[in-house]
């Protein structure tokens, strides 16, 4: 088991999160992680109608129990930008960052779309993404392969 001070662990996690990540569908997330737990950056979707980059904002756990367990994190993207306009929808990703054997982020997501009150029951979709440092466009993989 690794032993780190809280400040050292926060700095190590923020440095590890920084940069480009890819999911199983070819979408890209670019994180800038601050030692205070703030996540900022951009998300570029490879699927659906969301073209170009979208601003993201989020948080991550700066004081996880150890490097041997996942560090929780989450971020939000409002699907509105100057190039594509407003999709009237927002997605949140929540999950854990792991780095024991290989860097990866496992998430669950919720996509909420603006609807009429009568269609509110159909306004939210759910799913899962796994992000890694390697670009693997169009190839789905099992979470078991990440261990």
C-alpha positions in Angstrom: 0.0 0.0 0.0 1.3 3.5 -0.9 1.5 6.1 1.9 1.1 9.7 0.8 0.2 12.9 2.6 -3.2 14.4 1.6 -1.4 17.3 -0.2 0.9 14.9 -2.1 -2.0 12.6 -3.0 -4.1 15.6 -4.3 -1.2 16.9 -6.4 -0.5 13.4 -7.8 -4.2 12.8 -8.7 -4.6 16.2 -10.3 -1.4 15.6 -12.4 -2.7 12.2 -13.3 -6.1 13.5 -14.4 -4.7 16.3 -16.6 -4.7 15.8 -20.3 -6.7 13.9 -22.9 -8.9 10.8 -22.3 -10.9 8.7 -24.8 -13.9 6.6 -24.3 -15.0 3.4 -26.0 -17.0 5.4 -28.6 -14.2 7.7 -29.6 -15.3 10.7 -27.7 -12.6 12.9 -26.1 -12.4 14.6 -22.7 -9.7 17.1 -22.0 -9.2 17.7 -18.3 -7.4 20.5 -16.4 -7.4 19.3 -12.8 -6.5 21.7 -9.9 -5.1 20.5 -6.6 -8.2 21.9 -4.9 -10.4 19.4 -6.6 -11.7 21.5 -9.5 -12.1 19.9 -13.0 -12.4 22.1 -16.1 -11.9 21.4 -19.7 -13.6 20.3 -22.9 -15.7 17.4 -24.1 -15.9 16.4 -27.8 -18.5 13.8 -28.5 -18.1 11.2 -31.3 -21.7 10.3 -31.3 -25.1 11.9 -31.6 -25.7 15.5 -32.8 -23.1 17.1 -30.5 -20.5 18.5 -32.8 -17.3 20.4 -31.8 -16.1 21.0 -28.2 -18.2 21.7 -25.2 -17.1 23.3 -21.9 -17.1 20.9 -18.9 -16.9 21.6 -15.2 -16.6 19.2 -12.3 -15.0 18.1 -9.1 -12.8 15.2 -7.9 -11.9 13.8 -4.5 -8.6 15.3 -3.4 -8.3 13.0 -0.4 -9.2 9.4 -1.4 -8.4 6.7 1.1 -5.3 5.6 -0.8 -3.9 5.1 -4.3 -5.1 1.5 -4.1 -8.8 2.5 -4.4 -10.6 4.7 -6.9 -10.8 8.5 -6.5 -14.4 9.7 -7.1 -15.0 12.4 -9.7 -17.8 13.9 -11.7 -18.3 16.5 -14.4 -21.1 18.2 -16.3 -21.5 19.3 -20.0 -24.3 21.6 -21.1 -24.6 20.9 -24.9 -24.4 24.5 -26.0 -21.6 26.2 -27.9 -21.1 29.0 -30.4 -20.6 26.6 -33.4 -23.5 24.1 -32.9 -25.9 26.2 -31.0 -28.0 24.9 -28.1 -29.2 21.3 -27.9 -31.2 22.1 -24.7 -29.6 19.1 -22.9 -27.1 18.5 -20.2 -25.0 15.4 -19.4 -23.4 14.5 -16.1 -20.7 11.8 -15.6 -19.9 10.3 -12.2 -17.5 7.6 -11.4 -14.0 6.7 -10.3 -10.4 7.3 -11.5 -8.2 4.2 -11.1 -4.4 4.1 -11.5 -3.2 0.9 -9.9 -2.4 -1.1 -13.0 -3.5 1.2 -15.8 -5.0 4.7 -15.8 -8.7 4.6 -16.5 -12.0 6.3 -15.5 -15.2 4.3 -15.1 -18.4 6.4 -15.2 -22.1 6.3 -15.3 -23.9 9.2 -17.1 -27.3 10.9 -17.1 -28.4 12.9 -20.2 -31.3 15.2 -19.5 -33.2 16.8 -22.4 -35.6 19.7 -22.3 -39.2 18.3 -22.8 -42.7 19.3 -22.2 -44.2 18.5 -18.8 -46.2 15.6 -20.4 -43.0 14.0 -21.8 -40.9 14.5 -18.7 -40.9 10.8 -18.1 -38.8 10.4 -21.3 -36.4 13.3 -20.6 -33.5 11.4 -19.1 -31.3 8.7 -20.6 -28.6 6.7 -18.7 -25.4 4.9 -19.8 -21.8 4.2 -19.0 -18.4 5.1 -20.4 -14.9 4.0 -19.7 -12.1 6.5 -20.5 -8.5 5.6 -21.0 -5.4 7.3 -22.4 -5.4 5.3 -25.6 -7.6 6.3 -28.5 -9.7 3.3 -29.4 -12.4 4.7 -31.7 -15.4 2.6 -32.3 -14.3 -0.4 -30.2 -16.3 -1.3 -27.1 -14.6 -3.2 -24.4 -15.5 -4.9 -21.2 -14.7 -3.4 -17.8 -13.1 -6.7 -17.0 -10.4 -6.0 -19.5 -9.3 -2.9 -17.5 -8.1 -4.9 -14.5 
